């Protein structure tokens, strides 16, 4: 397990925010919910957790900047460091009482993600990674799955919802991929999809229309678990492109081939 001061700061902040989310998940029917856009909900729980995370991280690392789902971009006096924060990834699951959601925090240093924490409060699963130190789930070192045959693979994806994304492209990609793989899943929380690839539960995953806070921690998690990550078209900067494809070396390569085939 990684015991660095940085990881202590990150996990303490995440666990503090998770206590608030757990309470609100228990009262999910009473939450005040507002609409951010068609099919995209933001809750009081979301905003509260983000405030807790920001205040905790600011106290421990004053001057660092923030890129947040609710609060937007806040420039820090320390221009080398930025936190990428998703206080509640899987908001729609959360609001429907589905226990598949997470808190995701990634730290960017001079353009590179150097530390990440993804915590699933419902299952009490803490995924952590620090650059050069490996990836862990609840004190246990994790690795990507070793499968090399798509026919044996479970591949996760993201579905664009109403008013968002290229539905036609997604349908072509899905139709192409499902013809080659053992199974497909769409679980509704990108950070956990990435964490599941890192620990071998999923063999590969792709999604488009993402933001940096969705994937910052997960990108590092997979690389530290021995996996390969690119944008969905094979480029080297998923955060800039807003899309992702990942898996072990073979699965990543074969998934990219199928996605390219779908685009024609």
N, C-alpha and C positions, 0 to 999 in steps of 0.2 A: 504494500500500500504506500502511496506517496504521502509523505509527512511534511512537505515543505511549508514554510510560512504562507506562501501564496495560496496553496491548496487549502490550508486551514481557513484563511480569510474567505475564500470562495464557498467552501462547504458550510461554514458557519452562517453566511448570508443566505444561502439557499435553504438550509434547514429552518432558519427563522421564518422565511417567507412561506415555506411549506406548511407550517403550523396554521397560518392564516388560511391557506387554501383548503386544508383538511377540514377546518371548521365550516367553511363556506360550502364545501362539497356535501357536507352533512345536512346543510340547509338549502340545498340547491333550488328547491321549489320557491323559496322566499327571496331569492336574489333579485335585485333591481337590474334589469337588463335593458340596454339600449342598442340600437342598430347602428353599426358603422357603415354598412352597405348591404346590398342584397346577399343574404346567406352568410354574412360575416358578422358575428356577434362579439360585443365586448361587455364584460360584466364588472360589477363593483369589485368582485374578487380579483380580477385581472389587475385593475388599477391599484388596489391595496397591496397586492404582492409585489408589484413593480416598485412602489414607494418604499416598501421594506427593504428590497434588494438594493435600491439606489442609495438609501441612507446608510445602510450597513457597509456597502463597498466604499462609499465616499469617506466614511469615518476611518476606515482602515487604509485606504489608498487615496488620500486627498489629491486632487489635481488631474486624475484620470478622466478622460472623456467617456461619453455614453452614446450608444446607438440602441434605442429602445423601441419596442413595438408601439407602446402607448405614448411615451414622452418624447419621441423623436430623437434628433441628434443634439447632444449637448457637448460643446467643445470644452476641453479641459486645459488647464495651464500646462500640463504635461502632454505635449503633442505626440509623444511616442506611444502612448498607451490609450486604448479604448476598450470599454466593456461592450459586448453585444449581448443584449438581454431579452429573452422571451419569458415573461413571468408566468405565462400559462399557455403552453403550446398544446393544442387540442381543445380550444375553448368550446367548440360546438359539442364535442364529446362531454365535456365537463357540465355544460348547461343541460344536457339531456340525461345526466346521471350515469354516463358511461365511464368506467374507471380506467380510461386510457388517455392520460394527459401528463404533462411534465413541466418542470422549470428548467430552462436552459441558459447557461451563462458561459460565454467564451471571452477570453482576453486576447486582444490583438496588440502585438508589440512591433512597431516599425513595419506594419503591413503583413505580419505573419501571426497566425493564431498559435499561441504558446501554451494555453491552458484551457481546459473545458470541464464543465460539470453539467450533467443531466440527471435530474432526480425525479423519480416517479413516486409521488406521495402515496398513491393508492396501494402500491405493492411494496413500498419501502425499499426501492432499488436505487442505489446511488452509483452512477457511472462517472468515473473521473479519468482525466488524462492530462499529462503535462509533457511538453515536447522533450523527447529523448528519454522519458522515464516510463513509458508503457501506458497501458490502459487497464482499468480495474472496474469490477463490479462487486460492491460490498466486500472489499479487501481481497478479492480473488482476481488474479491476472486473467485477462480475456484476450482471445484471438479470433480473427475472422474464421468462418468455416472453411474446411479444406476441400469441399466438393468440387469436382471438375467437370461434371456432366449436367447440362441444363435440364435434362429430363428428370433429374433428381432434385432440382433446385426449387426452393420457395422464394419467389421474387415479390417484393413490396413495391407499391407505387402510390402516387398521389392523384386524386381526382379533382379536376377543376370544377368549381361549383358555379351556380348561376351568376352570370355577369362577369366571370373571370376566366382568363386562359383561353387556349385554342382547343375547343372541344373536339373538333374534327381531327386534329393532329393526335390528340390523346386516344381517340377511338382507333385510329390507324395503328398507333404504337401498341396499344393493348391487344388488338387483334393479332398483330405480328408476334408479340412476345408470348402470348398465351398458347400459340401453336408449337412452342418449343420447350416450355418449362413444366415442371411437375405441379406447380400451384402458384396462384397469385393472391396477394392480400392488399387491402387498403384499410388501414387502421386509424387514420385521421390525426396523427401527431408526428410530424416530420422528425423532431428531435429523437423520439423513441424509435422510429424506423431506423435511423442512423445508429443509435445505440444497439439495436437488435442485430444489425449487420456486424457491428464491432464484436459482439459476443457470440456470433455464429447462429443466432436464431433465424435470421433471414440470410439468404445467400447473396442477394443483390437487391438494389433499390434504385428507383429513379423518380424524379418529380421535376416539374417546371413551375415557374411563377412563385418562387420562394424569395425570402428576404434574408439578410445576413444573420439576423438573430435566430432564425429557424435552424440554421445549419452550421454556424461558426464552431460551436463546441463539438458537434458530431463529426465534422470533417477531421478534426485533430484526433478524435476518439478512434476513428477507423484507421487512420494512418498509423497511430501508435499500436493498434491491434494487428498490424501487418497487412492492412487492406489498401486498395487503390481507389482514388476519388478524382473525378473530373466534373465539368459541367455535362449536361445531357448530350452535348454534341462533341464531347471529347476534349474540350478546351481545358486550360490549366487553372482557371480562376472561377470556381463555382459561385463564390460570393458576389463577384462582379456581374456574372451572367444571370444569376438568379435561378439556376437550375442545377441538378446534380444527378450523377450516376456513380454507383459504387459497388464494391464487392471484393472478393479476392482477385488475384491477377487474371485468372482465366474467366471468371464470371463477369468481371468488369469489361474485359475485352469483348466477350461474346454479347453482352447486353448492348454495348455501343454499336456493334455490327447490326443488331436487330433494330435499334432505334434509327440508325441511318437508313436501313432498308425501308422502314415505315415512312420516312420522309420522302423517299423516292429520288 
